[in-house]
């Protein structure tokens, strides 16, 4: 008797689109998960006045690209100029390389600026109601 009801229950669960559950770390888990497709919401009609019907419909979520402006603050930057060398001929005709000007480091202020970045933002779905 029990085996007959067990077989009928399993057959009913398998015909409804059920799938076996995943095994646990400690062994198998007995049970079934039932998956059913989720239908899109149907348009809803609402009357807020006697002669003025509204129609509400669902707009699904989507991505939008938006340009966002952000301020980059000013900062000081160290810049270095390389040393300057020159070839010089000595009194006995020998060529030597001498440093005319050493390397110098100085600070330069980079002013604040506005940068623009394009971001992709998820806009969730919503119901929109309006007059016909």
Secondary structure, 3 states (H helix, E strand, C coil): CHHHHHHHHHHHHHHCCEEECCCECCECCCCEEECCCCCCCCCEEEEEECCEEEEEEEECCEEEEEEEEEEECCEEEEEEECCEEEEEECCCCCEEEEEEECCEEEEEEECCEEEEEEEEEEECCEEEEEEC
